[in-house]
Structures are given as structure tokens and as C-alpha cells.
């Protein structure tokens, strides 16, 4: 398994994954900065900044995940290395999980960028109070944990379709549903909303003022993503093992 992972990371160097993911996430950061900078003085807070990141995660995370996974799988499809790879004594399950693990490792890139950009934006806009380290760490890990089911679904789509346009189209549709779906009470029905609705904080308007509070459902949303993700992983793994990859 370690040898497969090493091989996967060596392949990444040729495709500039870090640069592509970083540039995509910079669009989200620019949007968050613009939203926050234009807000009224009362909204120039660490909590509101994290809320803005959470809302836009619903839009950006599904497409970022789609790009990560589709590029990983497209390496094998385009270079026609599936048969060569699967002709070795390595079990198909090891190949599958290597792709899954690398996908999550690459997902750490936007997570780390979000953490650092939160500090930078807060300092630039001179937010009151100290940087909420624990809250931001919870937000970063919630963003990753709530994306498990999306990664599993995108991996399945990329594996069964040689043309990665289908996977990218699914990611774009997921971004649309992730952004607008979080506005409805049935948001849990759309897995693409999970990176947005799993924010550790939420707000209520009280007497015309925004009151920030702990989100009581953020952990349950992460657990739900984990359960759905495991289910999708088992289904897609079984499909991958049985499927004849050309």
C-alpha cells in the first residue's frame, strides 16, 4: 500500500495539483474578503468571517473535489495505465484506497489555505478580539469531514466514466446544489451542502442584531457525511473490483 501511495504522489508532481487547487481556492478567498470588507462595522468579526467561508464552501468545495478526483483518475485513463497497474500482484482495493487517501490529502490544501487566510483577512480588516484558534480548527476539520461523502461519490463517477467531463459536470451541479441547497430546511437531502451546513457556528437575528452561537447540528452533519461516505465507498469499491477497467 505504501508503495502505491508513493507512486501516486510522484504522479502529482507532473500535473501541478497544488497550483491548480490553490488557484481555485484563491477565488473563494477573494470572494470572502470582498463580502467581509464591504460589510457594516458590526459584521467585521471573526465569527462572521468564518460564516462567510462556510457559506461559500458549499459552492467551491464540490467543484474543487471534482477537479481533484477527476484529475487523479484521468491520469490512468489518458495514459492507459489501468491494465499495467492492475496486472501487478496489487489488489484492486489497494489501488482504490490509494486514490481515496490521496484525494483527502490534497483536500488538506484548501483547508490549510482557509486557516491561514482567516488569520490574514482578520488582521487586514483589524477585527476586534484575539484570533479564535479553536473555532477555526473546528471549522477546518468540519470542512474536510463533511466532504467525505462528496469525495466518495466523485471517485465513483470518475472510475466508471472514462470521459472526465461527466465527473466535472457532476461537480458543477453539486456546486449549484451546495450553494443554493443550504438555504432550504431540507438541506440535508443534498450531500453537497454538508461543507456549508457543518459550520461549528451559526447565527440568529435578535432585535435586529446578529447573534453568533454554537451550531448544535454541526457534528451530526459530519457523522451523516461519514455514514453516507462509507456506504458510497463500499458500493463504489465493490463496483471497481468487479468492473473490467480498460
N, C-alpha and C positions, 0 to 999 in steps of 0.2 A: 504493500500500500504506500509506503514512504517513497519508494522508487517512482511510482506513478505520479504522486504529488510533486516530486522534484521535477519530473518531466513536464508536468502541466505548467509549473511556474517558469520553466525555461522557455516554453512556448510563448508566454505572456510578453517576454522582452521584445519579440519581433512585432507585436501588434499594438504597442504603446497604450495598453489598457489604462494605466494610471492617468496618463494625459487626457484620454477621451473621457473617462469618468469624472476627473477633476473639472474639466471644462464644462461638462453638462451640469455639474452641481454648482458651479460658479453662477450659472443663470438663476438658480434658486436663491443663492445668497444675495445677488444683485436685486432680485425682486423683494426679498425680505427686507433688505436695507432700505429700499425705496419706500415700502409700506410703512416701516417703522419711523423713518426720518420725517415723513410727511404727517405723522400722527400728532395729535394735540399733546401738550406737555404732560397731561395726566397719564398718557399711554406710553411715555418714554420710560418703560420699566423693563427689568429682566424678564419678568413673567410674561409680559405682552410679546416680547421678542421670541420667547420660546413657543408661545401660542402661534405666532405667525409662521415659524418654522414648521410646526406641527401641521397646520392647515395646508401649507404648500408641499409637505411630504406626500400628501395624498395625490398630488399632481405629478411630482417629479420621481418619487421612488419607483412606481410601477414601470415607467419607461427606462429609468436607469437600470433596473433589474433586468428588463427585457434585453437591453443592449449588452449587459454583462454576459448573460446566459447565452444569447444567440451568437455572440462573437466567440465564446468558448467552444460551442458545438460546431459552429461554422468552420472552425479550424480543421476539424476532422472531415466534414462534408466536402469542403473545397479541395483539400489536399488528398482526399480519398484514402485516408489512413485508418478507417474503421476496421477493415479486414486485416490489415497489418497489425493493428493494435490488439484485436481480438483473437488473432492467430497465436498469440503468446499464451503461456500457461495461466496468465492472469484471468481471474474470474470476471465476468461482466459486472457483477455487483461492485467490485473494487473500482472499475472504470467509472461506473455511475456515481459512486460516492466521492470519488476524487473530483469529479466535475461539480458536485454539490458543495463540497468543502471549499474549493477554490472560489466558487461563486460567493460564499459567505465571507471569505477573506477579502475579496475585492469590494464587498459591500461595506467593509470597515473604512474604506477610503472616504466616501461621503459622510460617514458617521464622524470620523475624526475631523474632517473639514468643518462640519456643523459645529462641533465642540469649539474649535479654535475661532471660527468666525463669530460665534456668540460672544466670546470674550472681546474680540476686536471691535465689533459693532457697538457693544455696550460701552466700551472705553471711548470710542469716537464720538458717540452721542451723549457721553457723560451721564450715564444712568446713576440714579441715587442708590446708595447702599452697596454692599460688597457683592462680588460675583457669587451666585448660588451654585456652588460646585456640585453638591449632592443632587440637586434638582436637575442640573444639566446632564450629569452622568446617567440619571434615571431616564431622562428623555432620549439620550443617545442609544442606550441599550434597549429601550422600548421600541425605538425606530427599527432596530435590527430584528428583535424578537418578533415583532408584529409582521415582519416581512417574510417569515418562513414559508407561509402558505403560497405567497406570490412567487417566490423562488422555485418552489416545488412545481407549481403549475407551469411556469415559463420553461423550466427544464424539460418537462414532459412534452410540451408543444414543440420545442426546438429539436428534441430527439426524434419525434415521429414525422417531422416535416423537413425534407432536405432544403427546401426553399425557405430561408430565414425571414423572408418578407412576411410570412404568416405570423411568426413569433413577434416581430416588431409591430405588426398591426394589432396583435392581441395586447401588447404593451401600451400602445397608444389608446386603445379602447379602455384599458384598465386605468390609464391616467385620467381620462374623462370621467369614468365612474368613481375613481378615487377622490377626485376634487369635488364633484357635484354631489356624489352619493352621501358624503359626510353631513350634508345639510338636512337629511331626512331622518326620521325616527327609526327607519328600517335599515340604517347604515350597516348594521352587522351582517346583512344578507350579501353585501358586496365585499369580498376579501380585500379588494384594492383600497378600501377606506381604512383598513386597520393601521397603517403607519400614521394616519391622521387622528383617528379616534382613540389611539392608545397613548396619547399625551398624558403625562402624570398630573398635569394641572388643567383646569377648565375655569370658566368664569360665569358669574351671574350678574345681571344688572340690578342694582339695588339703589333706589332713589336717584336714578339717572347716572350712577357711577358704577364702573366695572369693578366687581369684587372677585379676586382670584381665590380659588380654592382647590383642594385636592380632588382629583378625578377618581371617584370610587370604582369606576368600571375599567380603569386602565389595565390592571393586572388580569382581570377576567378576559379582556380583549386579547391580551398576549397569549393567555392559556388557550383561548379559542383558536388563535392562529396556529399555535403549536399542534393542537389536536387535528385541525384540518390539514396542516402541513404534513404531519406523519401519515395521515390517510392518503394524501396525494402522492407522497414519496413511495409508499408501499404499492400503490396502483401503478405508478409510472415505472418503478423498478421491476415489477413483475412483467409489465409490457416490454420493457427494454431487454430483459433476459430472454423472453420468448421471440422477440422480433428479429428477423434476419436483416442486419444492417449492411447496406451496400456502400 
